[in-house]
């Protein structure tokens, strides 16, 4: 039971950010070669959904 939770945590902590970074890098590479396209925009949107680049800052006071 605990091993399953650790595996889920590892997936969320490591694999998802890596997938977002890979999608963003692939999008930039495609745009550099062929210019903006629907595929590159879709990759950027997917990467932003997984891991937004701008983190919202919270104020505690």
C-alpha positions in Angstrom: 0.0 0.0 0.0 2.7 2.5 1.0 4.8 1.4 -2.0 2.0 2.4 -4.3 1.8 5.8 -2.8 5.5 6.3 -3.1 5.4 5.4 -6.7 2.6 7.8 -7.3 4.4 10.6 -5.6 7.6 9.8 -7.6 5.6 10.0 -10.8 4.1 13.3 -9.9 7.3 14.8 -8.6 9.7 13.7 -11.3 8.0 12.4 -14.5 5.3 15.1 -14.9 7.8 18.1 -14.8 10.2 16.2 -17.1 7.3 15.6 -19.6 6.3 19.3 -19.4 9.9 20.4 -20.0 10.3 18.0 -22.9 7.1 19.2 -24.5 8.2 22.8 -24.1 11.6 22.1 -25.6 10.1 20.2 -28.5 7.8 23.1 -29.2 10.6 25.6 -29.2 12.6 23.4 -31.5 9.7 23.1 -34.0 9.1 26.8 -33.9 12.8 27.5 -34.6 12.8 25.2 -37.6 9.4 25.7 -39.2 7.9 28.8 -37.5 4.8 28.9 -35.3 2.2 26.2 -36.1 -0.8 24.5 -34.5 1.4 21.6 -33.3 3.9 23.9 -31.5 1.0 25.9 -29.9 -0.6 22.7 -28.7 2.7 21.5 -27.2 3.1 24.8 -25.4 -0.5 24.7 -24.1 0.0 21.1 -22.9 3.3 22.0 -21.1 1.6 25.0 -19.5 -1.2 22.8 -18.3 1.2 20.3 -16.7 3.6 22.8 -15.3 3.0 26.6 -15.7 6.2 28.6 -15.9 4.9 31.6 -13.9 4.2 30.5 -10.4 1.5 32.4 -8.5 3.0 34.0 -5.4 0.9 33.8 -2.3 0.9 36.5 0.3 0.4 35.6 3.8 -0.1 39.0 5.3 
